[in-house]
Amino acid sequence: MSAESTPEPGIPGGTGSRTPRPRGKGRRRRPRQRRKSLLIAAWTAAGIVVLGGTGAGYLYFKLNGNLQSVDIDQALGTDRPRKTDNGSENILVLGSDSRSGGGNKKLGGGADDGSARSDTAMILHIHKGHKKASVVSVPRDTIIDRPRCTDTDGNAYPAASGVMFNSAYSTGGAPCAVKTVESLTGIRMDHYLEVDFSGFQKLIDRLGGVEVTTTKAIDDPDSHLKLTAGTHRLDGEQALGLVRTRHGVGDGSDLGRIQLQQAFMKALIEQAKSIDLFGNPKRLLDLADTATKTVTTDSGLGSVNRLMSFANGLKGISSKNMTMVTLPVRYDPADPNRVIVADAKAKQVFTALEHDRPIPKAATEGTATGDANGVVRSGE
């Protein structure tokens, strides 16, 4: 049975401790795909910026009522990394694999067992001046030590060693995921954003699809995606299939899927910037309505005014001045389907973010990759 269908240590009902894992032999196996996730960029919320000029108060209250937020600060308390005062911001962006709701179950497949994991996690670092950004993807299969954490209902969960990174969310929700990232990086997360399968699909459709070019054919029955090599305008369901696929391209690993996700994210940003939303008020309002219904934020972004201000500050960032890397990892010698943090190189990444500096290229050289780089790029 794969680890994706076996309760992880640290999840309620689990042991909370690391159990011995057999050493892998030979070629790395392709993990079975059942639960795959997605990505969402904070830029999709930028559509609501138009509200500042509409003068329509009822629209403000309608969209404000759509938003769902989580009080991360209250759940985490004061035992956290200090806030930086260098003008930068750090946002944890999560993709949930929840099957709750008819839309999520239909898109994700599998059973709705009431659980959810953060199978996609990105640390979005906005540099001072909001002209540049760095994104660090955290592989879901990374084996980590999860700290003690508390959920929004006040339930406490003990620390656990040797668990998969994505089990933090299923253990204690967003607060536990944030706590784990802060423990891993030593960097305070200023904000948090989350979206699920159905929300991702709706956002892409509201944008009118996203154009990408594939340099190789992709055929993955598990994610229901089949594309020839060439340029395609992906609708929401196809885009979801692309960011979920791992068997259709590369070596079948989560690392390869991350490379596809990062490429799609850049294409998504360019698509959002290329559309004349201000010349199409209906599309803009539809996007705003969809974005506020489908994203969950921390309470610091939990109002239209705050989300407007945040989104407005991202307008100057394009894919060309965005650095995207994967957390430096190496394959776990005890299980080739898992990865462990390459500590020395990861420290270079975290130090750069903490001091608002560019991530050095040396930090990711010689680390594990997924062999899917260059397969997807912005449409041409």
N, C-alpha and C positions, 0 to 999 in steps of 0.2 A: 504494500500500500504506500502511495506517495505521501510526502510530508504535507501536501496540499489538502489531503483528506483525513489526516491524522491530527488530533488535537496537539497543539504545540505546548511545551512547558510554559507556564506562566499564564495560560488562558484559564479562566475559571473552570475548574474541574480537572486541570492538569496538575502536574507535580510541582512545578515551579523550579525545577532544577534540571541541569543538563544531563541527559542520558548518553551512554556511549553509543557512537555511531560507527558502523563498519567502514573500513577504509575502502575507497573506490579503487577499482583496478581498470587499467586500460583506458580506452577512449571515453571521454565524458558523455554521459547519457543525456538524451533529450527529455526534460521533464514533461510529464503528461499535462496537457492543458485543459483545465476545467474552469478555473476562475481567473479571468484576466481582467485587467483594469484599463484605465484610460488616463488621459491627461487633460488638464484645463488650464489655460493661461489667465492671469488676472486681467489681461487686456480685454477679455470679452465683456467685462463690466463697464468698459469705457462708453458704451452706448448711452448710459443714463446721464452723461454729462450734458446732453442737450436740455435737460430739465431746467438747468440754470437760466435758460433764455426763453422758456415757453410761457411763463406767467400763468400756467394752468395749475392752480393749487391742488385741485382734486387728483391730478396725475401724480403729484408728489406723494400724497397720502396713500394712493392706491399702491404705488411701487414700494413705499416704505412698509406697508402692511405685508408685502410679499416676502420680505427678508426674514431669514432665520439666522440666529446668531448663538454663539456659545461663549460663556464667560470664562475664558481661559485663565485670566489673571487670578480670579478668585479660586479656581480649582488648583492652580499651581502654587499659590502662596508666595512667599518671599525668598524661598530657597532656589534661586535661579541665577543665571549669569547676569552680570550688570548690563544695563542699557548703555549703548555707545552714544557718544555725543559728537560724532564726526559727520553728521548729516546723512548717513546711510541708513537703509532699512532692510530688515530680513523678514521674508514672508514664507511660511511653510504652505505649499500648495499640495493638496492631497486628492487622489482619485479613489473613490470608494467602489468596491465590488459588490455592494449590497444587492440582493435579489428582491428586496421588499418592494411591493407595488407591482402591478401588472406590467408596466413598461420596462422596468429593470429586469424582471424575470424573463420576459420574452427576448430582450436583447442579450442578456448575459448567459442564458441557458442555465441548466442545473436547478437545484431545489432551493427554495427560500427557507433556510434553516434558522433565520432570525439573526444571523451573524453578518459581519462585514469586516473587510480588511483594507488597509490602505496600500493596495498593490502598486500604486504609482505615488511617488513622493518626490517633490522637487523643492530645494531651498532656493528661493528667488532673492538675490541680493541686489538691491537698487543702490548704485553708487551715488555719492554726493553730487548734487546738481541734477540728478535724475536724467542724465543723458546716456548713461551706460548701465548695463545690468550683467550679472553673472548668475548662471543657473547650475546648481549641483544636483544631479539625480541620484537618489539613494536606492540601490537595488533592493527589491522586496526580499530576495533570498539571502541577504546579508545576515550572518550569525553575529549577534550582539549580546551584550549584557544589558537587560532592561532595568532601569531604576525603579524604586518604589514610587507609585503614583496614585493619584486620587481622581475619580471621575467627577462629573458635574453634580452627581447626587450625593457626593461625600463618601462614597465607598472607596476604601483603600485596598490596594493590591500590592503584595510583597514583591520585592525585586526578584528577578529571575536571570539565570546565567545560561548562555548558549541557546538563545531562542532566535527565531527569525524576526527580522526587523518589522515586517508587516503585522506581526502578532500584537504589537503594542496597541494598535488602534482597536483590535477586537477585544483586548483586555479591558481597557479603560476609556475607549473613545478618543476624541480629539485631544483632551488634556494629556492623556498618557502618550499619545503620539508626539505631541510637542515636547513633553518632558524627556522623552527618549532622544529626540533630535538634539535638544539642548545638552543632554548628558554626553551624547556622542561627539558633538562639535565644540562644546564650551562656548557657544554663541547664543545669545538670547533671540528668540523669535518674536518680532514685534507684532506680527499678524498671522492669521491663518485663514485659508480658503479651501473649500471642499466642494466637489461635484460628483454625481453618480452617473451611471450609464445613460439613463434617459435624459438627464440634463445636458450631457455632452452632445448627444445627438441633436437635441432641439436647438442648441446654440449654433451648431454648424449649419443646420438647415436655415435658421433665421439669417445667417450671414450670406446665404445664397450658395453655400458650398465652398470648398477650398481647392484650389488648383495645385496639383503636384505633378512632378515627373518621376517616373520609376525607371531606373536603368536596367532592371531585371524584372521578369514576370514574377508575380506573387500569386500563389494558389494555396490557400490554407482553409480546408473545410471546417476546422475548429472555430475560426473567427468569421467564417462565411465571407471570405474576401477572395476575389479572383480578378487580377488585373494583368493585362499585357504590359510589356515594356513600352513606355511612351508617356504622353501627357494626358492627365485625367482631371476632371472636376469632380471631386468626391462629395457626395451628399452626406448627411449626418450618419447614416447607417454604415456607409462605406468607410468614412473617416474613423468611426468607432472600431470597425474591423481592422483598419490599418494599425491603430495604436494598441490593439490587443494582440495582433499576430506575433507569433514567435516561431512557429513551425514552417511558415511560408517562405522564410528568407533567412540567410545567415546560418548560424550553427544551432538554432532552436533554443537559445538561452534567453533569460531575462535581460542580459546585457545587450543582446542584439535588438530586442524590442525597445529598449531605452534609446538606442541610436535612431530607430525609426520614429519614436515619439519626439525626440529633440528636433529631427528634421521637419516633422509635421508642425511642430510648434512654431518654427520659424516661418513656414509657409502660412500658417494661420495668422501670425502677426502681420505679414505683408498683405494678406487678403483683407484684414480688418482696416488697414491703413489705405488700401487702394479704393475702397468703396466710398462713394460720396454719400455718406449717411445723412449729412445735413441737407442734401438735395432730395432726400427721400424720407420725409417725416414719418410715414407709416412704417417703413422698415426699421427706422431708428426706435420708434416706440415699441414695436414688436420685440426688437432685440432687448430693449431695456426691461420690458415685462418678463421676457423669458429669463434673462440673466438674474434678475432679482428673485425669481421663483426657484431657480435651480441651484444657486450657490448658497452654501452655508459659510458664514464668516465668524471671526471672533467678535466680541461685543464692541471692540474698538472700531470695527468697520460696519457695525450693525445698524446703520441708518443711511438713508439716501444721501444726506449731506456729506457724511464721512466717506462713503463709497465714491461719491462724485469727486471729492477732493483727492482721494487716493488715485482714482482712474485718470483724473486730469493731470496728475503728476507723472503719469507713464506715457503721455502722448509723444514725448520727444525721443522715446526709445524705439529703435528699429532693429530688425534682425541682424543688421550689419554691425551694430555696436553692442551686440550681446554675445557673451562667451558662454558656451554650454559644455559642461564636462560631466562625467560620471564619477561618483565617489571612488577614489582609488582603492581597488580591491584585488585580491588574488583568490584563485580557486582553493577551496578548503581541501587539504590533503585527506581528511577523514570522510569527505563526501563531495564528489565532483559536481553534484547538482547544487551545491551551496558555495557562497563566497565569504571571505573574511576580510576585514579592513586591513589595507596595507598602511600600517600606523604612521610610518615616517612620512610617506607621501601625502597621506590624508592630513597630517598636521600642517604641511605646507599650504594646502587648500584652505583649511580653517584659519590659519594665521593671516592669510591674505584677506579673507573676508572680514575678519575681526578688525583689521587695520585699514579696511576699505582700499585694498590694493588689487591690481590684476592678479589672477591666478597664474602662477608660473607654469610654462609648458612642461617643465621637468617633473611637475607634480603628478602628471598622468602618463608619463612615458614608462613603458615596460610593465604596465598593469594589465589586468584581464580585460578583454574586449569581446564584443559579440559578433564580429565579422559581418555587420550589416551597414557599415559606414559607407555613405555615398549611394545607397540603393534608392533613397528617396531624397528629392530636393525640391525647391520651390518651382512652380510651373514655369515653363519657358514658352 
